[in-house]
Amino acid sequence: MKCLSCRIKEAESVYRQLCRGCYTDHHKKGTLDRFPKLPARDGKIRRAAERHGEGFIDDMNTLSKGGTTLACVGNKYGVTREAIRQLYVVFFGEPYTNVVKRRRNNGGRKNRDCKRGN
């Protein structure tokens, strides 16, 4: 993400979308309040995407649509199903198990292809 102030450098602050130089300048000037803090949820999503790569967000979206499983996403990124389940709550604001139960009650199941090495 680009810095909201200079729009040139990459934002480094997890809580405000500012590069280090702009953060320091606005802190000294007392103008940090112009750049609202990101909710903790946004910071966690951003850190997860940085840790696992850009495709991670796409894979989480596929998971939310029922196109894959916790195990498939976990295997792809070398983490456990439980870690993906916890990140699911951060990404989408509700437990994965609730989504699965709702899908089952509606009779909908999608094809879940889990290809190793993707």
N, C-alpha and C positions, 0 to 999 in steps of 0.2 A: 504494500500500500504506500502511496505517496504521501508526503507530509502535507497537512492541510494548510500550512502557512506559506512555505516556499514553493510547494508543488514540484520540487526538483528531486530532492533526496528521498530515500526510503524512510518511512516512519519507523522509529526505534522504540518509542514508548508504548508499552502494552496498554496503558490506561488512557492515553491521549494520543491521537494520531499525529504526532509531531516527530521530526528528526531531532537528534540531540542538540544541534546548534539552535534551532528555533525554540525548543523547549527551554533551554538555558536563557535565551534572550527574553522570552515571554515571562519566565519566572522572575528574572531581574526587574522587568518593567511592571510586574504585577498584573499582567494581562492574560494569565493562563485561563481565567474564567471564560474567555472568548471561545475556548476549545473544550467543550464538555467532556467529562470522563466517560469512557465507554463502559457500558455495564460489564460486570465481571464475566458474564456469559460470552460476550464478544471477544474478550481477551483470551478466554479459554479456547474458543473456536479457532482464533488466529494462531495460538501457540500449537494446537493440535495440527493445523494445516502446515505450519512451518516445520514441525517435527516429522511429519509423515509425507509431506509433499503435496503438490497441487491436486493430484488426482484423489486425494483422501476425501475432500469435500464432495466430489462427484460420487464416490463410492458410498458415502453416508447418505446422499440423496437417493441413490439406487436402493439402498437398504430400506429407507423410509417408504419407498414405493412398493416394496415387496419383491424386488428383482434379485435379491441376494440374501445371504444369511449372516448372522454375527460371526460364525466360524469362518466363512469365506473372506470377509473383510479382515478379521483378525489374522488369519493365515497370511494374507497378502502383505500385511504390514508388520508381521512378527510380534503381535500382541495377543492377549487372551480374549475370549468372547466376553468375559466380564468387563474388561477395559473398554471394549467397543460398546457394551450395554450402558456403561456409565457415561461415555461420551455421547451416546444417543440422547440421553436426557438433557445434556448441555446443548446439543445442537437443536433439538426439536421441542424441548420443554415438557415432554411426557415420557413415562417409562416405555421401553420397547415392548414389554410384555402386554401392556394395555393395548397397544396397536395390534399385536398379533392376535389377541383375544377378540378384538373387534372385527378383524378380518375373518377369523374363523366363524364368528356368529353371522356374518354377512355371506358366508359361503364362498368367499373369494380367495383363491390361491393362485399365485402367479408362478410361472416356471422360474426356478432358481438355479441358474447355472453357476457352478463354482469351478472355475478353471484355475488350476494351479499355475503359478508363475506369472499371472497377470498383475 
